[in-house]
Amino acid sequence: VEFVRIHRQALESDFVSANLHHWIDLIFGCKQRGPAAEEAVNVFYYLTYEGGADLDAIADPGLRRSAEAQIRSFGQTPRQLFTKPHPQRRPAIEVPRPIFFARADLHGDICGPSPASTP
């Protein structure tokens, strides 16, 4: 329980919120491939990228098994979802007190009859 509390507190921290967009750029975004990835030192073996090799086009069974083994060993880079820098998360909006809706509010019992119940 303490482990979860500590990690949840860290993941919900202002520091993580302020920097999460950098991680998104590296993993799913504009710094996953190309010059931006090279500049960020975020490059991986070509077989790990989606479309890095057409396994069906490798005729030699040994070479194909080798490529498949490399993919299994190194894993695959996630699909690139974004091509522009991800925006930084905006600061949280302070809510002075929780907002609750009474069940009766939804049925018009407190604020008057609902239109459906009017004859």
OpenMM code with the backbone's topology and positions (N, CA, C; nanometers):
from openmm import Vec3, app, unit

residues = "VAL GLU PHE VAL ARG ILE HIS ARG GLN ALA LEU GLU SER ASP PHE VAL SER ALA ASN LEU HIS HIS TRP ILE ASP LEU ILE PHE GLY CYS LYS GLN ARG GLY PRO ALA ALA GLU GLU ALA VAL ASN VAL PHE TYR TYR LEU THR TYR GLU GLY GLY ALA ASP LEU ASP ALA ILE ALA ASP PRO GLY LEU ARG ARG SER ALA GLU ALA GLN ILE ARG SER PHE GLY GLN THR PRO ARG GLN LEU PHE THR LYS PRO HIS PRO GLN ARG ARG PRO ALA ILE GLU VAL PRO ARG PRO ILE PHE PHE ALA ARG ALA ASP LEU HIS GLY ASP ILE CYS GLY PRO SER PRO ALA SER THR PRO".split()
positions = [
    Vec3(0.0835, -0.1175, 0.0000),
    Vec3(0.0000, 0.0000, 0.0000),
    Vec3(0.0889, 0.1252, 0.0000),
    Vec3(0.1930, 0.1256, 0.0814),
    Vec3(0.2835, 0.2403, 0.0890),
    Vec3(0.3564, 0.2598, -0.0443),
    Vec3(0.3972, 0.1500, -0.1056),
    Vec3(0.4641, 0.1564, -0.2364),
    Vec3(0.3751, 0.2262, -0.3391),
    Vec3(0.2499, 0.1855, -0.3451),
    Vec3(0.1549, 0.2445, -0.4395),
    Vec3(0.1337, 0.3918, -0.4080),
    Vec3(0.1196, 0.4252, -0.2809),
    Vec3(0.0985, 0.5643, -0.2417),
    Vec3(0.2156, 0.6526, -0.2843),
    Vec3(0.3382, 0.6063, -0.2597),
    Vec3(0.4571, 0.6847, -0.2933),
    Vec3(0.4675, 0.7045, -0.4447),
    Vec3(0.4460, 0.5984, -0.5206),
    Vec3(0.4576, 0.6084, -0.6667),
    Vec3(0.3424, 0.6893, -0.7266),
    Vec3(0.2261, 0.6755, -0.6707),
    Vec3(0.1144, 0.7564, -0.7197),
    Vec3(0.1404, 0.9045, -0.6937),
    Vec3(0.1923, 0.9344, -0.5762),
    Vec3(0.2250, 1.0726, -0.5424),
    Vec3(0.3301, 1.1267, -0.6394),
    Vec3(0.4304, 1.0459, -0.6732),
    Vec3(0.5342, 1.0898, -0.7669),
    Vec3(0.4758, 1.1117, -0.9061),
    Vec3(0.3947, 1.0181, -0.9536),
    Vec3(0.3386, 1.0297, -1.0887),
    Vec3(0.2397, 1.1449, -1.1006),
    Vec3(0.1774, 1.1838, -0.9916),
    Vec3(0.0823, 1.2942, -0.9933),
    Vec3(0.1469, 1.4259, -0.9521),
    Vec3(0.2795, 1.4270, -0.9418),
    Vec3(0.3492, 1.5475, -0.8969),
    Vec3(0.3509, 1.6560, -1.0043),
    Vec3(0.3775, 1.7772, -0.9603),
    Vec3(0.3884, 1.8899, -1.0533),
    Vec3(0.5040, 1.8686, -1.1508),
    Vec3(0.6138, 1.8086, -1.1034),
    Vec3(0.7297, 1.7850, -1.1896),
    Vec3(0.6931, 1.6936, -1.3064),
    Vec3(0.6260, 1.5831, -1.2771),
    Vec3(0.5862, 1.4903, -1.3838),
    Vec3(0.4866, 1.5578, -1.4776),
    Vec3(0.3906, 1.6270, -1.4230),
    Vec3(0.2925, 1.6967, -1.5073),
    Vec3(0.3604, 1.7978, -1.5991),
    Vec3(0.4615, 1.8674, -1.5477),
    Vec3(0.5303, 1.9694, -1.6269),
    Vec3(0.6213, 1.9112, -1.7334),
    Vec3(0.6608, 1.7827, -1.7185),
    Vec3(0.7566, 1.7233, -1.8112),
    Vec3(0.7040, 1.6050, -1.8908),
    Vec3(0.5808, 1.5663, -1.8676),
    Vec3(0.5242, 1.4496, -1.9354),
    Vec3(0.5267, 1.4624, -2.0873),
    Vec3(0.5097, 1.5834, -2.1394),
    Vec3(0.5084, 1.6036, -2.2841),
    Vec3(0.6423, 1.5653, -2.3477),
    Vec3(0.7526, 1.5786, -2.2750),
    Vec3(0.8833, 1.5376, -2.3287),
    Vec3(0.8864, 1.3862, -2.3497),
    Vec3(0.8343, 1.3126, -2.2532),
    Vec3(0.8297, 1.1666, -2.2632),
    Vec3(0.7413, 1.1239, -2.3802),
    Vec3(0.6263, 1.1888, -2.3961),
    Vec3(0.5358, 1.1570, -2.5065),
    Vec3(0.6056, 1.1803, -2.6395),
    Vec3(0.6818, 1.2912, -2.6510),
    Vec3(0.7568, 1.3188, -2.7739),
    Vec3(0.8585, 1.2093, -2.8036),
    Vec3(0.9258, 1.1588, -2.7012),
    Vec3(1.0275, 1.0546, -2.7212),
    Vec3(0.9656, 0.9207, -2.7596),
    Vec3(0.8577, 0.8829, -2.6940),
    Vec3(0.8010, 0.7496, -2.7138),
    Vec3(0.7043, 0.7434, -2.8310),
    Vec3(0.6147, 0.8395, -2.8432),
    Vec3(0.5095, 0.8343, -2.9450),
    Vec3(0.5151, 0.9480, -3.0456),
    Vec3(0.6055, 1.0434, -3.0269),
    Vec3(0.5954, 1.1657, -3.1051),
    Vec3(0.7118, 1.2005, -3.1936),
    Vec3(0.7312, 1.3296, -3.2060),
    Vec3(0.8222, 1.3861, -3.3045),
    Vec3(0.9686, 1.3515, -3.2790),
    Vec3(1.0038, 1.3055, -3.1592),
    Vec3(1.1422, 1.2694, -3.1298),
    Vec3(1.1634, 1.1189, -3.1333),
    Vec3(1.0706, 1.0468, -3.1981),
    Vec3(1.0846, 0.9019, -3.2070),
    Vec3(1.1734, 0.8612, -3.3242),
    Vec3(1.1701, 0.9382, -3.4311),
    Vec3(1.2461, 0.9054, -3.5520),
    Vec3(1.3081, 1.0310, -3.6116),
    Vec3(1.4053, 1.0102, -3.6977),
    Vec3(1.4630, 1.1205, -3.7735),
    Vec3(1.5614, 1.2050, -3.6948),
    Vec3(1.5908, 1.3244, -3.7492),
    Vec3(1.6908, 1.4127, -3.6869),
    Vec3(1.6583, 1.4494, -3.5415),
    Vec3(1.5303, 1.4696, -3.5097),
    Vec3(1.4933, 1.5042, -3.3715),
    Vec3(1.5250, 1.3887, -3.2767),
    Vec3(1.5062, 1.2649, -3.3230),
    Vec3(1.5405, 1.1482, -3.2409),
    Vec3(1.6917, 1.1381, -3.2233),
    Vec3(1.7661, 1.1650, -3.3302),
    Vec3(1.9122, 1.1610, -3.3210),
    Vec3(1.9625, 1.2667, -3.2237),
    Vec3(1.9066, 1.3864, -3.2327),
    Vec3(1.9474, 1.4955, -3.1436),
    Vec3(1.9157, 1.4621, -2.9983),
    Vec3(1.8051, 1.3921, -2.9755),
    Vec3(1.7641, 1.3539, -2.8400),
    Vec3(1.8289, 1.2230, -2.7944),
    Vec3(1.9166, 1.1663, -2.8765),
    Vec3(1.9811, 1.0370, -2.8490),
    Vec3(1.8736, 0.9334, -2.8160),
    Vec3(1.7782, 0.9230, -2.9061),
    Vec3(1.6627, 0.8353, -2.8882),
    Vec3(1.6453, 0.7480, -3.0123),
    Vec3(1.7527, 0.6795, -3.0522),
    Vec3(1.7464, 0.5944, -3.1709),
    Vec3(1.7695, 0.4498, -3.1303),
    Vec3(1.7059, 0.3610, -3.2039),
    Vec3(1.7126, 0.2191, -3.1743),
    Vec3(1.7450, 0.1414, -3.3013),
    Vec3(1.7709, 0.0150, -3.2869),
    Vec3(1.8023, -0.0708, -3.4004),
    Vec3(1.6857, -0.0683, -3.4986),
    Vec3(1.7174, -0.0622, -3.6271),
    Vec3(1.6134, -0.0401, -3.7286),
    Vec3(1.5008, -0.1434, -3.7246),
    Vec3(1.5291, -0.2655, -3.6839),
    Vec3(1.4242, -0.3680, -3.6813),
    Vec3(1.3192, -0.3424, -3.5728),
    Vec3(1.3500, -0.2571, -3.4766),
    Vec3(1.2537, -0.2324, -3.3696),
    Vec3(1.1427, -0.1379, -3.4125),
    Vec3(1.1629, -0.0634, -3.5225),
    Vec3(1.0623, 0.0331, -3.5673),
    Vec3(0.9582, -0.0334, -3.6565),
    Vec3(0.8353, 0.0134, -3.6439),
    Vec3(0.7279, -0.0338, -3.7308),
    Vec3(0.7684, -0.0076, -3.8755),
    Vec3(0.7619, -0.1125, -3.9582),
    Vec3(0.8000, -0.0996, -4.0980),
    Vec3(0.9497, -0.0991, -4.1196),
    Vec3(1.0286, -0.1295, -4.0161),
    Vec3(1.1745, -0.1300, -4.0283),
    Vec3(1.2249, -0.2367, -4.1228),
    Vec3(1.1499, -0.3437, -4.1355),
    Vec3(1.1870, -0.4515, -4.2272),
    Vec3(1.0604, -0.5262, -4.2668),
    Vec3(1.0542, -0.5648, -4.3907),
    Vec3(0.9426, -0.6454, -4.4399),
    Vec3(0.9830, -0.7922, -4.4263),
    Vec3(0.9405, -0.8556, -4.3169),
    Vec3(0.9812, -0.9935, -4.2897),
    Vec3(0.9355, -1.0885, -4.3996),
    Vec3(0.8219, -1.0614, -4.4601),
    Vec3(0.7720, -1.1481, -4.5670),
    Vec3(0.8605, -1.1423, -4.6907),
    Vec3(0.9370, -1.0360, -4.7047),
    Vec3(1.0236, -1.0206, -4.8216),
    Vec3(1.1603, -1.0866, -4.8016),
    Vec3(1.1898, -1.1338, -4.6811),
    Vec3(1.3181, -1.2005, -4.6558),
    Vec3(1.3046, -1.3462, -4.6972),
    Vec3(1.3683, -1.3796, -4.8092),
    Vec3(1.3553, -1.5141, -4.8673),
    Vec3(1.4375, -1.6181, -4.7910),
    Vec3(1.5528, -1.5817, -4.7445),
    Vec3(1.6415, -1.6757, -4.6757),
    Vec3(1.5839, -1.7064, -4.5373),
    Vec3(1.5491, -1.8342, -4.5111),
    Vec3(1.4882, -1.8702, -4.3819),
    Vec3(1.5765, -1.8355, -4.2618),
    Vec3(1.7074, -1.8495, -4.2768),
    Vec3(1.7994, -1.8175, -4.1671),
    Vec3(1.8001, -1.6690, -4.1354),
    Vec3(1.8030, -1.5872, -4.2394),
    Vec3(1.8000, -1.4422, -4.2186),
    Vec3(1.6674, -1.3985, -4.1580),
    Vec3(1.5599, -1.4628, -4.2032),
    Vec3(1.4273, -1.4274, -4.1478),
    Vec3(1.4195, -1.4644, -3.9999),
    Vec3(1.4671, -1.5852, -3.9635),
    Vec3(1.4672, -1.6265, -3.8226),
    Vec3(1.5537, -1.5309, -3.7391),
    Vec3(1.6654, -1.4886, -3.7963),
    Vec3(1.7550, -1.3956, -3.7268),
    Vec3(1.6856, -1.2618, -3.7011),
    Vec3(1.6179, -1.2089, -3.8033),
    Vec3(1.5457, -1.0819, -3.7887),
    Vec3(1.4342, -1.0967, -3.6852),
    Vec3(1.3601, -1.2080, -3.6893),
    Vec3(1.2526, -1.2310, -3.5930),
    Vec3(1.3077, -1.2423, -3.4505),
    Vec3(1.4237, -1.3085, -3.4353),
    Vec3(1.4863, -1.3230, -3.3031),
    Vec3(1.5307, -1.1871, -3.2501),
    Vec3(1.5836, -1.1028, -3.3375),
    Vec3(1.6246, -0.9693, -3.2941),
    Vec3(1.5040, -0.8872, -3.2485),
    Vec3(1.3949, -0.8976, -3.3213),
    Vec3(1.2738, -0.8246, -3.2830),
    Vec3(1.2230, -0.8747, -3.1481),
    Vec3(1.2231, -1.0074, -3.1293),
    Vec3(1.1792, -1.0629, -3.0009),
    Vec3(1.2713, -1.0198, -2.8867),
    Vec3(1.4032, -1.0162, -2.9131),
    Vec3(1.4995, -0.9820, -2.8081),
    Vec3(1.4976, -0.8344, -2.7717),
    Vec3(1.4871, -0.7476, -2.8716),
    Vec3(1.4945, -0.6036, -2.8468),
    Vec3(1.3585, -0.5392, -2.8297),
    Vec3(1.2526, -0.6067, -2.8693),
    Vec3(1.1195, -0.5500, -2.8609),
    Vec3(1.0901, -0.4610, -2.9802),
    Vec3(0.9754, -0.3974, -2.9789),
    Vec3(0.9358, -0.3095, -3.0878),
    Vec3(0.9060, -0.1712, -3.0331),
    Vec3(0.9466, -0.0716, -3.1083),
    Vec3(0.9167, 0.0665, -3.0742),
    Vec3(0.7688, 0.0896, -3.1021),
    Vec3(0.6973, 0.1578, -3.0142),
    Vec3(0.5546, 0.1827, -3.0399),
    Vec3(0.5335, 0.2604, -3.1694),
    Vec3(0.4160, 0.2500, -3.2240),
    Vec3(0.3784, 0.3255, -3.3441),
    Vec3(0.3899, 0.4751, -3.3137),
    Vec3(0.4445, 0.5492, -3.4094),
    Vec3(0.4541, 0.6943, -3.3934),
    Vec3(0.3155, 0.7543, -3.4137),
    Vec3(0.2651, 0.8229, -3.3118),
    Vec3(0.1302, 0.8786, -3.3151),
    Vec3(0.1281, 1.0279, -3.3468),
    Vec3(0.2360, 1.0984, -3.3121),
    Vec3(0.2383, 1.2440, -3.3284),
    Vec3(0.3605, 1.2862, -3.4075),
    Vec3(0.3465, 1.3865, -3.4920),
    Vec3(0.4596, 1.4371, -3.5697),
    Vec3(0.4997, 1.5783, -3.5281),
    Vec3(0.4206, 1.6394, -3.4420),
    Vec3(0.4514, 1.7726, -3.3892),
    Vec3(0.4739, 1.7594, -3.2388),
    Vec3(0.5512, 1.8524, -3.1802),
    Vec3(0.5734, 1.8447, -3.0351),
    Vec3(0.4413, 1.8445, -2.9586),
    Vec3(0.4359, 1.7574, -2.8583),
    Vec3(0.3157, 1.7480, -2.7754),
    Vec3(0.3095, 1.8699, -2.6841),
    Vec3(0.1923, 1.9303, -2.6672),
    Vec3(0.1836, 2.0484, -2.5805),
    Vec3(0.2059, 2.0118, -2.4339),
    Vec3(0.2600, 2.1063, -2.3611),
    Vec3(0.2793, 2.0873, -2.2179),
    Vec3(0.1439, 2.0906, -2.1494),
    Vec3(0.1296, 2.0103, -2.0475),
    Vec3(0.0044, 2.0058, -1.9727),
    Vec3(-0.0173, 2.1383, -1.9016),
    Vec3(-0.1386, 2.1867, -1.9092),
    Vec3(-0.1727, 2.3110, -1.8390),
    Vec3(-0.1844, 2.2837, -1.6900),
    Vec3(-0.1577, 2.3842, -1.6086),
    Vec3(-0.1701, 2.3640, -1.4632),
    Vec3(-0.3124, 2.3232, -1.4260),
    Vec3(-0.3217, 2.2476, -1.3210),
    Vec3(-0.4528, 2.2041, -1.2721),
    Vec3(-0.5331, 2.3246, -1.2254),
    Vec3(-0.6611, 2.3174, -1.2451),
    Vec3(-0.7510, 2.4228, -1.2004),
    Vec3(-0.7916, 2.3914, -1.0569),
    Vec3(-0.7737, 2.4861, -0.9703),
    Vec3(-0.8127, 2.4679, -0.8307),
    Vec3(-0.9649, 2.4734, -0.8191),
    Vec3(-1.0225, 2.3719, -0.7591),
    Vec3(-1.1671, 2.3693, -0.7331),
    Vec3(-1.1831, 2.3970, -0.5840),
    Vec3(-1.2530, 2.5048, -0.5489),
    Vec3(-1.2616, 2.5430, -0.4073),
    Vec3(-1.3266, 2.4366, -0.3196),
    Vec3(-1.4209, 2.3635, -0.3724),
    Vec3(-1.4846, 2.2564, -0.2962),
    Vec3(-1.5389, 2.1558, -0.3964),
    Vec3(-1.5549, 2.0318, -0.3559),
    Vec3(-1.6098, 1.9320, -0.4482),
    Vec3(-1.7503, 1.9702, -0.4941),
    Vec3(-1.7829, 1.9349, -0.6137),
    Vec3(-1.9157, 1.9599, -0.6680),
    Vec3(-1.9924, 1.8287, -0.6654),
    Vec3(-2.1077, 1.8284, -0.6000),
    Vec3(-2.1893, 1.7086, -0.5911),
    Vec3(-2.3273, 1.7389, -0.6470),
    Vec3(-2.3859, 1.6413, -0.7089),
    Vec3(-2.5223, 1.6536, -0.7564),
    Vec3(-2.6063, 1.5528, -0.6813),
    Vec3(-2.7101, 1.6007, -0.6203),
    Vec3(-2.8016, 1.5101, -0.5521),
    Vec3(-2.8788, 1.4326, -0.6573),
    Vec3(-2.9076, 1.3085, -0.6320),
    Vec3(-2.9826, 1.2268, -0.7261),
    Vec3(-3.1144, 1.2941, -0.7631),
    Vec3(-3.1756, 1.3619, -0.6669),
    Vec3(-3.3029, 1.4290, -0.6935),
    Vec3(-3.2870, 1.5389, -0.7985),
    Vec3(-3.1707, 1.6025, -0.8033),
    Vec3(-3.1481, 1.7073, -0.9036),
    Vec3(-3.1673, 1.6527, -1.0450),
    Vec3(-3.1302, 1.5303, -1.0655),
    Vec3(-3.1381, 1.4725, -1.1989),
    Vec3(-3.2817, 1.4439, -1.2412),
    Vec3(-3.3691, 1.4317, -1.1442),
    Vec3(-3.5087, 1.3981, -1.1745),
    Vec3(-3.6042, 1.5155, -1.1546),
    Vec3(-3.5530, 1.6303, -1.1170),
    Vec3(-3.6358, 1.7486, -1.1027),
    Vec3(-3.7114, 1.7580, -0.9724),
    Vec3(-3.6867, 1.6683, -0.8770),
    Vec3(-3.7630, 1.6710, -0.7529),
    Vec3(-3.7292, 1.7925, -0.6679),
    Vec3(-3.6062, 1.8406, -0.6732),
    Vec3(-3.5685, 1.9551, -0.5922),
    Vec3(-3.5945, 2.0853, -0.6674),
    Vec3(-3.5644, 2.0884, -0.7942),
    Vec3(-3.5757, 2.2106, -0.8742),
    Vec3(-3.7102, 2.2222, -0.9424),
    Vec3(-3.8048, 2.1447, -0.9046),
    Vec3(-3.9356, 2.1462, -0.9695),
    Vec3(-3.9533, 2.0220, -1.0542),
    Vec3(-4.0710, 2.0020, -1.1067),
    Vec3(-4.0969, 1.8813, -1.1831),
    Vec3(-4.0177, 1.8815, -1.3142),
    Vec3(-3.9763, 1.7625, -1.3554),
    Vec3(-3.9066, 1.7507, -1.4849),
    Vec3(-4.0087, 1.7642, -1.5955),
    Vec3(-3.9680, 1.8074, -1.7131),
    Vec3(-4.0640, 1.8250, -1.8250),
    Vec3(-4.1417, 1.6988, -1.8569),
    Vec3(-4.0821, 1.5840, -1.8383),
    Vec3(-4.1498, 1.4591, -1.8708),
    Vec3(-4.2637, 1.4290, -1.7734),
    Vec3(-4.2499, 1.4790, -1.6479),
    Vec3(-4.3538, 1.4492, -1.5499),
    Vec3(-4.4635, 1.5536, -1.5456),
    Vec3(-4.4521, 1.6605, -1.6247),
    Vec3(-4.5548, 1.7634, -1.6292),
    Vec3(-4.6688, 1.7164, -1.7176),
    Vec3(-4.7982, 1.7243, -1.6677),
    Vec3(-4.9109, 1.6740, -1.7493),
    Vec3(-4.9391, 1.7598, -1.8691),
] * unit.nanometer
topology = app.Topology()
chain = topology.addChain("A")
for resn in residues:
    res = topology.addResidue(resn, chain)
    for name in ("N", "CA", "C"):
        topology.addAtom(name, app.Element.getBySymbol(name[0]), res)
